[in-house]
Amino acid sequence: MTSSTCLKGVHVFAVAIKRYFESRKRNHRECKPEHKQRVSAQEKQRKTRSRRQRLFDRRRKCVRGSEQCWWDKLSLEYMSFQSSDEEDNITVHSLPWRCKKLNDFLAVLDKRADENRQKVKHHAAERKRRQHGPDAASYPPENSPKWTINKDWKKDHVQDQDTTEHSMDLSTEEKEPE
């Protein structure tokens, strides 16, 4: 046996011991209840974000021709919030600040997306049922175009804007796409 062969054996043994103690530390950390709560909260947040992102992507694929000028003004923040406290239902929280035209536009895109979805057979699990819950307590994204914001909501909240910490520019003068 040469000295280099002996050193390789020691190195392999040291790596194995290091991996063993790393896994022991990880198992100990994962057993703590606060770790489990944090992980479940992160998982719930990840699911919520991914649902909104999938909704945004599905709607984007259904945009046609002249609707592109409307779609270019929108972002992920314009999509409704969805949460699933229960196993088999998803609660949809609509955004009260969205105007009727924007809601109608998104409904048309949803209808097209559902038609496309029905044409393709999926082997995935059945979709969860959606039920409408209370409105989301969110504000429009900063520098939102004027045509995206509900006028009644704007009247109620512009007066409260001075007292809130949220700074938004509701006076963005931008013409509505035609």
Sequence and secondary structure as in RCSB ss.txt:
>XXXX:A:sequence
MTSSTCLKGVHVFAVAIKRYFESRKRNHRECKPEHKQRVSAQEKQRKTRSRRQRLFDRRRKCVRGSEQCWWDKLS
LEYMSFQSSDEEDNITVHSLPWRCKKLNDFLAVLDKRADENRQKVKHHAAERKRRQHGPDAASYPPENSPKWTIN
KDWKKDHVQDQDTTEHSMDLSTEEKEPE
>XXXX:A:secstr
  HHHHHHHHHHHHHHHHHHHHHHHHHHHHHSHHHHHHHHHHHHHHHHHHHHHHHHHHHHHT  GGGHHHHTT  
GGGS EEE SSSSEEEEE  TTB HHHHHHHHHHHHHHHHHHHHS   S    EEEE S       TT  GGGB 
HHHHHHHHTTTTTSS    TT       
